[in-house]
Amino acid sequence: MVSIELLPCPVCCHSRRHIGPDLGDHGIFNWNNTMLFLHELLNAYTNSYTASETPFSAFCLTVRHSYQDAGDENSFCSDDTFVRVWFAFTRRQCLDSGMQCPTCSSSPEIVTADGVSLGTHVSKLTKSISPPTSV
């Protein structure tokens, strides 16, 4: 178990709002001051899903098995929590690939993608966001 020092928010002065450390320089993602995740783990998921279409549930299961194999007493978070953490982590990253159309530059009018790596997680679907196969 690890503890981190929190300070009350000086702006809102709400008793439940605290400011925690930015541990990014240490390769740690601080999620809501409640859980810490190594960038290495979060990047491992990014690499898995872009290379082999790995769903969140399969990745989380392999991590849980790794914890059990190592005899770790701590348990890995739920799939839903990992999804939230990963999306929060990717929002903080610059994921620009540098690819550009020689004619349209970086803002083409139409983009064609395979849809595998760019698929929307079921937890992010709403009435206005649905798979392209929905009618």
N, CA, C and O atoms as a DFTB+ gen file, in Angstrom:
540 C
 N C O
     1  1       0.847      -1.169       0.000
     2  2       0.000       0.000       0.000
     3  2       0.896       1.235       0.000
     4  3       1.913       1.292       0.691
     5  1       0.490       2.207      -0.786
     6  2       1.230       3.454      -0.912
     7  2       0.306       4.597      -0.523
     8  3      -0.888       4.558      -0.817
     9  1       0.845       5.601       0.128
    10  2       0.043       6.786       0.417
    11  2       0.716       7.994      -0.217
    12  3       1.941       8.058      -0.321
    13  1      -0.106       8.955      -0.639
    14  2       0.416      10.175      -1.238
    15  2      -0.131      11.366      -0.464
    16  3      -1.224      11.308       0.099
    17  1       0.636      12.436      -0.443
    18  2       0.226      13.628       0.281
    19  2      -0.738      14.446      -0.582
    20  3      -0.474      14.707      -1.755
    21  1      -1.851      14.841       0.019
    22  2      -2.860      15.640      -0.669
    23  2      -3.011      16.986       0.027
    24  3      -2.857      17.090       1.244
    25  1      -3.312      18.005      -0.753
    26  2      -3.560      19.339      -0.218
    27  2      -4.975      19.751      -0.567
    28  3      -5.458      19.426      -1.652
    29  1      -5.662      20.470       0.339
    30  2      -7.007      20.959       0.006
    31  2      -6.938      21.907      -1.191
    32  3      -5.977      22.663      -1.336
    33  1      -7.948      21.864      -2.037
    34  2      -7.992      22.749      -3.196
    35  2      -8.170      24.188      -2.716
    36  3      -9.129      24.483      -2.003
    37  1      -7.257      25.091      -3.097
    38  2      -7.370      26.481      -2.633
    39  2      -8.448      27.275      -3.366
    40  3      -8.811      28.368      -2.931
    41  1      -8.965      26.739      -4.476
    42  2      -9.964      27.464      -5.258
    43  2     -11.373      27.201      -4.747
    44  3     -12.114      28.138      -4.450
    45  1     -11.745      25.925      -4.645
    46  2     -13.139      25.617      -4.298
    47  2     -13.359      25.435      -2.799
    48  3     -14.492      25.551      -2.333
    49  1     -12.319      25.156      -2.045
    50  2     -12.403      24.985      -0.581
    51  2     -13.417      23.929      -0.160
    52  3     -13.915      23.970       0.964
    53  1     -13.725      22.996      -1.031
    54  2     -14.643      21.903      -0.721
    55  2     -13.866      20.853       0.067
    56  3     -12.724      20.544      -0.275
    57  1     -14.460      20.316       1.095
    58  2     -13.740      19.385       1.968
    59  2     -13.322      18.100       1.272
    60  3     -12.395      17.432       1.731
    61  1     -13.990      17.730       0.163
    62  2     -13.657      16.472      -0.525
    63  2     -12.785      16.680      -1.755
    64  3     -12.459      15.706      -2.433
    65  1     -12.398      17.910      -2.069
    66  2     -11.571      18.184      -3.251
    67  2     -10.145      18.429      -2.808
    68  3      -9.876      19.325      -2.007
    69  1      -9.237      17.633      -3.332
    70  2      -7.838      17.757      -2.970
    71  2      -6.959      17.756      -4.215
    72  3      -7.342      17.261      -5.275
    73  1      -5.792      18.315      -4.053
    74  2      -4.799      18.341      -5.121
    75  2      -3.728      17.322      -4.763
    76  3      -3.143      17.368      -3.681
    77  1      -3.481      16.404      -5.686
    78  2      -2.449      15.399      -5.465
    79  2      -1.266      15.668      -6.363
    80  3      -1.326      16.532      -7.238
    81  1      -0.192      14.933      -6.153
    82  2       1.020      15.171      -6.936
    83  2       0.880      14.689      -8.386
    84  3       0.195      13.707      -8.672
    85  1       1.551      15.411      -9.285
    86  2       1.667      14.964     -10.674
    87  2       2.913      14.101     -10.725
    88  3       4.031      14.611     -10.651
    89  1       2.728      12.814     -10.849
    90  2       3.838      11.868     -10.808
    91  2       4.296      11.436     -12.196
    92  3       5.027      10.456     -12.339
    93  1       3.859      12.177     -13.224
    94  2       4.193      11.829     -14.601
    95  2       5.682      11.746     -14.864
    96  3       6.124      10.907     -15.648
    97  1       6.469      12.607     -14.219
    98  2       7.925      12.567     -14.410
    99  2       8.540      11.292     -13.852
   100  3       9.671      10.939     -14.184
   101  1       7.784      10.604     -12.999
   102  2       8.256       9.349     -12.405
   103  2       7.638       8.136     -13.110
   104  3       7.840       7.000     -12.682
   105  1       6.882       8.379     -14.191
   106  2       6.267       7.285     -14.935
   107  2       5.042       6.712     -14.244
   108  3       4.705       5.542     -14.429
   109  1       4.369       7.548     -13.438
   110  2       3.189       7.097     -12.702
   111  2       2.021       8.023     -13.019
   112  3       2.163       9.246     -13.008
   113  1       0.856       7.422     -13.305
   114  2      -0.359       8.179     -13.560
   115  2      -1.207       8.169     -12.293
   116  3      -1.624       7.107     -11.833
   117  1      -1.463       9.344     -11.730
   118  2      -2.270       9.500     -10.527
   119  2      -3.719       9.699     -10.962
   120  3      -4.073      10.741     -11.514
   121  1      -4.559       8.685     -10.706
   122  2      -5.955       8.762     -11.115
   123  2      -6.821       9.159      -9.924
   124  3      -7.026       8.370      -9.002
   125  1      -7.321      10.379      -9.955
   126  2      -8.236      10.911      -8.935
   127  2      -7.709      10.779      -7.506
   128  3      -8.490      10.685      -6.559
   129  1      -6.408      10.773      -7.355
   130  2      -5.779      10.656      -6.029
   131  2      -6.203       9.390      -5.284
   132  3      -6.070       9.320      -4.062
   133  1      -6.705       8.400      -6.000
   134  2      -7.151       7.165      -5.354
   135  2      -6.362       5.944      -5.814
   136  3      -6.197       4.986      -5.059
   137  1      -5.871       5.979      -7.063
   138  2      -5.132       4.840      -7.605
   139  2      -3.961       5.355      -8.423
   140  3      -4.051       6.389      -9.085
   141  1      -2.868       4.621      -8.368
   142  2      -1.683       4.963      -9.148
   143  2      -1.426       3.853     -10.153
   144  3      -1.494       2.673      -9.810
   145  1      -1.131       4.228     -11.398
   146  2      -0.868       3.266     -12.463
   147  2       0.442       3.629     -13.133
   148  3       0.699       4.800     -13.412
   149  1       1.266       2.639     -13.391
   150  2       2.505       2.889     -14.120
   151  2       2.197       3.208     -15.573
   152  3       1.343       2.574     -16.193
   153  1       2.900       4.194     -16.110
   154  2       2.766       4.502     -17.544
   155  2       3.085       3.253     -18.358
   156  3       2.480       3.020     -19.405
   157  1       4.022       2.461     -17.885
   158  2       4.417       1.230     -18.584
   159  2       3.216       0.307     -18.802
   160  3       3.057      -0.257     -19.885
   161  1       2.374       0.154     -17.785
   162  2       1.187      -0.695     -17.898
   163  2       0.180      -0.104     -18.873
   164  3      -0.352      -0.817     -19.725
   165  1      -0.085       1.196     -18.756
   166  2      -1.059       1.844     -19.631
   167  2      -0.574       1.858     -21.079
   168  3      -1.368       1.674     -22.001
   169  1       0.716       2.075     -21.280
   170  2       1.276       2.025     -22.632
   171  2       1.263       0.593     -23.172
   172  3       1.138       0.386     -24.379
   173  1       1.392      -0.389     -22.286
   174  2       1.341      -1.789     -22.720
   175  2      -0.029      -2.091     -23.320
   176  3      -0.130      -2.806     -24.317
   177  1      -1.096      -1.538     -22.704
   178  2      -2.421      -1.756     -23.290
   179  2      -2.526      -1.067     -24.649
   180  3      -3.041      -1.652     -25.602
   181  1      -2.046       0.152     -24.741
   182  2      -2.086       0.871     -26.015
   183  2      -1.378       0.059     -27.095
   184  3      -1.891      -0.087     -28.205
   185  1      -0.210      -0.465     -26.772
   186  2       0.540      -1.268     -27.737
   187  2      -0.194      -2.558     -28.091
   188  3      -0.174      -2.983     -29.246
   189  1      -0.837      -3.181     -27.116
   190  2      -1.566      -4.431     -27.371
   191  2      -2.755      -4.211     -28.286
   192  3      -2.968      -4.969     -29.232
   193  1      -3.528      -3.176     -28.004
   194  2      -4.750      -3.009     -28.803
   195  2      -4.444      -2.480     -30.194
   196  3      -5.199      -2.750     -31.128
   197  1      -3.366      -1.739     -30.357
   198  2      -3.055      -1.273     -31.706
   199  2      -2.388      -2.357     -32.543
   200  3      -2.433      -2.302     -33.772
   201  1      -1.771      -3.335     -31.898
   202  2      -1.083      -4.388     -32.636
   203  2      -1.942      -5.631     -32.843
   204  3      -1.800      -6.325     -33.850
   205  1      -2.844      -5.918     -31.881
   206  2      -3.560      -7.189     -31.987
   207  2      -5.026      -7.117     -31.588
   208  3      -5.619      -8.144     -31.256
   209  1      -5.621      -5.937     -31.612
   210  2      -7.053      -5.789     -31.337
   211  2      -7.448      -6.348     -29.973
   212  3      -8.525      -6.928     -29.835
   213  1      -6.603      -6.183     -28.975
   214  2      -6.865      -6.719     -27.643
   215  2      -7.965      -5.937     -26.939
   216  3      -7.825      -4.728     -26.752
   217  1      -9.051      -6.588     -26.546
   218  2     -10.095      -5.876     -25.801
   219  2      -9.636      -5.590     -24.366
   220  3      -8.734      -6.253     -23.854
   221  1     -10.255      -4.613     -23.734
   222  2      -9.902      -4.260     -22.355
   223  2     -10.014      -5.471     -21.437
   224  3      -9.126      -5.711     -20.619
   225  1     -11.089      -6.230     -21.562
   226  2     -11.318      -7.351     -20.647
   227  2     -10.213      -8.397     -20.741
   228  3      -9.798      -8.948     -19.722
   229  1      -9.734      -8.674     -21.949
   230  2      -8.657      -9.658     -22.109
   231  2      -7.356      -9.148     -21.504
   232  3      -6.630      -9.901     -20.856
   233  1      -7.066      -7.877     -21.716
   234  2      -5.845      -7.300     -21.152
   235  2      -5.903      -7.334     -19.622
   236  3      -4.936      -7.726     -18.969
   237  1      -7.030      -6.924     -19.060
   238  2      -7.173      -6.920     -17.598
   239  2      -7.035      -8.328     -17.028
   240  3      -6.437      -8.513     -15.968
   241  1      -7.579      -9.309     -17.720
   242  2      -7.477     -10.687     -17.263
   243  2      -6.020     -11.143     -17.231
   244  3      -5.600     -11.806     -16.283
   245  1      -5.249     -10.795     -18.258
   246  2      -3.832     -11.194     -18.262
   247  2      -3.060     -10.499     -17.143
   248  3      -2.151     -11.089     -16.559
   249  1      -3.411      -9.262     -16.844
   250  2      -2.749      -8.560     -15.733
   251  2      -3.114      -9.227     -14.409
   252  3      -2.250      -9.420     -13.554
   253  1      -4.386      -9.581     -14.235
   254  2      -4.805     -10.277     -13.008
   255  2      -4.039     -11.594     -12.847
   256  3      -3.597     -11.932     -11.750
   257  1      -3.890     -12.326     -13.943
   258  2      -3.133     -13.584     -13.882
   259  2      -1.678     -13.322     -13.515
   260  3      -1.080     -14.092     -12.763
   261  1      -1.110     -12.255     -14.034
   262  2       0.274     -11.905     -13.687
   263  2       0.403     -11.609     -12.197
   264  3       1.382     -12.013     -11.569
   265  1      -0.570     -10.911     -11.627
   266  2      -0.562     -10.627     -10.186
   267  2      -0.611     -11.941      -9.405
   268  3       0.142     -12.136      -8.451
   269  1      -1.512     -12.844      -9.826
   270  2      -1.647     -14.126      -9.131
   271  2      -0.367     -14.947      -9.256
   272  3       0.081     -15.541      -8.275
   273  1       0.227     -14.988     -10.449
   274  2       1.457     -15.757     -10.663
   275  2       2.602     -15.244      -9.810
   276  3       3.455     -16.015      -9.369
   277  1       2.618     -13.934      -9.578
   278  2       3.690     -13.329      -8.777
   279  2       3.404     -13.460      -7.278
   280  3       4.239     -13.099      -6.449
   281  1       2.217     -13.976      -6.935
   282  2       1.855     -14.123      -5.531
   283  2       1.553     -12.785      -4.871
   284  3       1.655     -12.653      -3.652
   285  1       1.184     -11.803      -5.667
   286  2       0.887     -10.472      -5.148
   287  2      -0.430     -10.494      -4.394
   288  3      -1.426     -11.020      -4.891
   289  1      -0.440      -9.920      -3.186
   290  2      -1.660      -9.887      -2.378
   291  2      -2.642      -8.841      -2.875
   292  3      -3.840      -8.952      -2.615
   293  1      -2.159      -7.825      -3.588
   294  2      -3.036      -6.792      -4.132
   295  2      -3.784      -7.343      -5.338
   296  3      -3.275      -8.203      -6.058
   297  1      -4.988      -6.845      -5.550
   298  2      -5.736      -7.265      -6.726
   299  2      -5.747      -6.129      -7.735
   300  3      -5.649      -4.958      -7.370
   301  1      -5.866      -6.484      -8.997
   302  2      -5.936      -5.485     -10.053
   303  2      -7.339      -4.900     -10.068
   304  3      -8.297      -5.555      -9.656
   305  1      -7.458      -3.678     -10.538
   306  2      -8.744      -2.980     -10.566
   307  2      -9.742      -3.681     -11.486
   308  3      -9.385      -4.591     -12.234
   309  1     -10.975      -3.249     -11.418
   310  2     -12.015      -3.807     -12.288
   311  2     -11.778      -3.369     -13.733
   312  3     -11.050      -2.410     -13.989
   313  1     -12.394      -4.074     -14.662
   314  2     -12.288      -3.706     -16.076
   315  2     -12.799      -2.285     -16.302
   316  3     -12.173      -1.500     -17.014
   317  1     -13.945      -1.958     -15.689
   318  2     -14.527      -0.623     -15.858
   319  2     -13.592       0.471     -15.367
   320  3     -13.459       1.514     -16.007
   321  1     -12.947       0.234     -14.236
   322  2     -11.998       1.222     -13.717
   323  2     -10.825       1.372     -14.662
   324  3     -10.381       2.489     -14.928
   325  1     -10.312       0.249     -15.178
   326  2      -9.175       0.332     -16.090
   327  2      -9.546       1.113     -17.352
   328  3      -8.742       1.898     -17.855
   329  1     -10.750       0.901     -17.859
   330  2     -11.209       1.647     -19.044
   331  2     -11.187       3.145     -18.748
   332  3     -10.677       3.929     -19.548
   333  1     -11.736       3.541     -17.609
   334  2     -11.765       4.966     -17.239
   335  2     -10.357       5.528     -17.088
   336  3     -10.063       6.627     -17.559
   337  1      -9.495       4.771     -16.433
   338  2      -8.112       5.215     -16.226
   339  2      -7.394       5.360     -17.558
   340  3      -6.716       6.360     -17.793
   341  1      -7.539       4.364     -18.435
   342  2      -6.829       4.407     -19.716
   343  2      -7.278       5.601     -20.557
   344  3      -6.449       6.285     -21.158
   345  1      -8.595       5.854     -20.600
   346  2      -9.076       7.011     -21.363
   347  2      -8.587       8.320     -20.748
   348  3      -8.247       9.251     -21.478
   349  1      -8.547       8.405     -19.419
   350  2      -8.020       9.615     -18.767
   351  2      -6.535       9.783     -19.095
   352  3      -6.071      10.898     -19.332
   353  1      -5.804       8.690     -19.107
   354  2      -4.370       8.717     -19.426
   355  2      -4.135       9.162     -20.870
   356  3      -3.262       9.988     -21.135
   357  1      -4.914       8.615     -21.797
   358  2      -4.695       8.974     -23.205
   359  2      -5.094      10.422     -23.492
   360  3      -4.540      11.044     -24.398
   361  1      -6.046      10.966     -22.735
   362  2      -6.399      12.382     -22.913
   363  2      -5.227      13.294     -22.558
   364  3      -5.146      14.417     -23.056
   365  1      -4.337      12.830     -21.718
   366  2      -3.195      13.642     -21.295
   367  2      -1.989      13.478     -22.220
   368  3      -0.982      14.166     -22.051
   369  1      -2.085      12.582     -23.186
   370  2      -0.959      12.318     -24.079
   371  2      -1.143      12.988     -25.424
   372  3      -2.261      13.224     -25.882
   373  1      -0.026      13.284     -26.035
   374  2      -0.038      13.757     -27.415
   375  2       0.122      12.520     -28.289
   376  3       1.207      11.942     -28.355
   377  1      -0.941      12.116     -28.952
   378  2      -0.915      10.892     -29.756
   379  2      -0.824      11.179     -31.252
   380  3      -1.250      10.363     -32.070
   381  1      -0.279      12.317     -31.605
   382  2      -0.141      12.683     -33.007
   383  2       0.847      11.733     -33.682
   384  3       1.981      11.579     -33.227
   385  1       0.418      11.112     -34.747
   386  2       1.274      10.149     -35.440
   387  2       2.219      10.820     -36.416
   388  3       3.189      10.206     -36.861
   389  1       1.950      12.067     -36.754
   390  2       2.788      12.765     -37.717
   391  2       2.441      12.448     -39.156
   392  3       3.057      12.987     -40.075
   393  1       1.449      11.567     -39.370
   394  2       1.064      11.227     -40.745
   395  2       0.279      12.385     -41.349
   396  3      -0.597      12.968     -40.709
   397  1       0.610      12.700     -42.583
   398  2      -0.089      13.768     -43.290
   399  2      -0.263      13.402     -44.747
   400  3       0.573      12.722     -45.343
   401  1      -1.359      13.865     -45.306
   402  2      -1.592      13.702     -46.729
   403  2      -0.715      14.722     -47.449
   404  3      -0.680      15.888     -47.054
   405  1      -0.009      14.306     -48.497
   406  2       0.835      15.257     -49.215
   407  2       0.041      16.385     -49.877
   408  3       0.587      17.455     -50.150
   409  1      -1.241      16.146     -50.134
   410  2      -2.071      17.169     -50.769
   411  2      -2.858      17.978     -49.741
   412  3      -2.894      19.206     -49.806
   413  1      -3.493      17.279     -48.783
   414  2      -4.404      17.929     -47.825
   415  2      -3.720      18.396     -46.547
   416  3      -4.344      19.077     -45.733
   417  1      -2.481      18.055     -46.359
   418  2      -1.740      18.365     -45.133
   419  2      -2.322      17.564     -43.967
   420  3      -2.671      16.395     -44.134
   421  1      -2.430      18.185     -42.783
   422  2      -2.865      17.448     -41.592
   423  2      -4.373      17.473     -41.371
   424  3      -4.854      16.891     -40.398
   425  1      -5.131      18.129     -42.245
   426  2      -6.584      18.217     -42.077
   427  2      -7.330      17.781     -43.329
   428  3      -7.968      18.612     -43.975
   429  1      -7.269      16.497     -43.691
   430  2      -8.006      16.052     -44.875
   431  2      -9.504      16.114     -44.639
   432  3      -9.973      15.981     -43.509
   433  1     -10.251      16.317     -45.718
   434  2     -11.708      16.385     -45.620
   435  2     -12.294      15.025     -45.273
   436  3     -13.291      14.950     -44.555
   437  1     -11.687      13.941     -45.775
   438  2     -12.174      12.587     -45.535
   439  2     -11.012      11.745     -45.024
   440  3      -9.902      11.818     -45.552
   441  1     -11.275      10.944     -43.989
   442  2     -10.279      10.034     -43.436
   443  2     -10.846       8.628     -43.506
   444  3     -11.969       8.392     -43.059
   445  1     -10.090       7.692     -44.057
   446  2     -10.497       6.299     -44.123
   447  2      -9.646       5.518     -43.128
   448  3      -8.419       5.604     -43.154
   449  1     -10.303       4.751     -42.246
   450  2      -9.594       3.979     -41.226
   451  2     -10.183       2.584     -41.167
   452  3     -11.322       2.361     -41.578
   453  1      -9.401       1.645     -40.653
   454  2      -9.877       0.271     -40.582
   455  2     -10.902       0.067     -39.470
   456  3     -11.629      -0.926     -39.487
   457  1     -10.975       0.967     -38.519
   458  2     -11.977       0.883     -37.467
   459  2     -11.631      -0.047     -36.336
   460  3     -12.360      -0.085     -35.345
   461  1     -10.555      -0.801     -36.434
   462  2     -10.194      -1.728     -35.375
   463  2      -9.602      -0.962     -34.198
   464  3     -10.129      -1.030     -33.088
   465  1      -8.531      -0.247     -34.426
   466  2      -7.885       0.504     -33.352
   467  2      -8.686       1.728     -32.968
   468  3      -8.534       2.241     -31.860
   469  1      -9.529       2.204     -33.852
   470  2     -10.286       3.408     -33.583
   471  2     -11.691       3.108     -33.090
   472  3     -12.507       4.020     -32.958
   473  1     -11.981       1.852     -32.817
   474  2     -13.313       1.478     -32.368
   475  2     -13.672       2.124     -31.043
   476  3     -12.791       2.442     -30.243
   477  1     -14.947       2.316     -30.811
   478  2     -15.443       2.935     -29.592
   479  2     -15.792       1.861     -28.578
   480  3     -16.507       0.910     -28.893
   481  1     -15.279       2.014     -27.345
   482  2     -15.586       1.061     -26.288
   483  2     -17.076       1.154     -25.950
   484  3     -17.665       2.234     -25.999
   485  1     -17.667       0.034     -25.615
   486  2     -19.101      -0.034     -25.355
   487  2     -19.511       0.950     -24.256
   488  3     -20.629       1.465     -24.290
   489  1     -18.647       1.221     -23.297
   490  2     -18.995       2.145     -22.218
   491  2     -19.078       3.587     -22.698
   492  3     -19.638       4.434     -22.002
   493  1     -18.531       3.880     -23.875
   494  2     -18.542       5.239     -24.413
   495  2     -19.681       5.466     -25.411
   496  3     -19.841       6.575     -25.922
   497  1     -20.483       4.412     -25.697
   498  2     -21.575       4.556     -26.651
   499  2     -22.737       5.331     -26.039
   500  3     -23.114       5.099     -24.890
   501  1     -23.289       6.235     -26.800
   502  2     -24.451       7.020     -26.384
   503  2     -25.448       7.014     -27.539
   504  3     -25.242       6.330     -28.542
   505  1     -26.531       7.781     -27.393
   506  2     -27.495       7.870     -28.481
   507  2     -26.886       8.528     -29.710
   508  3     -27.279       8.237     -30.840
   509  1     -25.916       9.424     -29.483
   510  2     -25.305      10.119     -30.618
   511  2     -24.016       9.449     -31.103
   512  3     -23.522       9.770     -32.184
   513  1     -23.467       8.513     -30.305
   514  2     -22.270       7.790     -30.725
   515  2     -22.617       6.305     -30.778
   516  3     -22.931       5.697     -29.755
   517  1     -22.558       5.730     -31.968
   518  2     -22.869       4.311     -32.124
   519  2     -21.962       3.733     -33.200
   520  3     -21.408       4.472     -34.014
   521  1     -21.811       2.417     -33.204
   522  2     -20.980       1.798     -34.236
   523  2     -21.510       2.090     -35.621
   524  3     -22.715       2.276     -35.789
   525  1     -20.640       2.136     -36.622
   526  2     -21.101       2.438     -37.984
   527  2     -22.014       1.363     -38.559
   528  3     -22.672       1.584     -39.576
   529  1     -22.056       0.195     -37.910
   530  2     -22.916      -0.873     -38.404
   531  2     -24.346      -0.749     -37.879
   532  3     -25.225      -1.499     -38.304
   533  1     -24.591       0.202     -36.950
   534  2     -25.948       0.406     -36.418
   535  2     -26.824       1.075     -37.455
   536  3     -26.364       1.900     -38.245
   537  1     -28.099       0.705     -37.439
   538  2     -29.051       1.301     -38.377
   539  2     -30.082       2.092     -37.595
   540  3     -30.986       2.683     -38.187
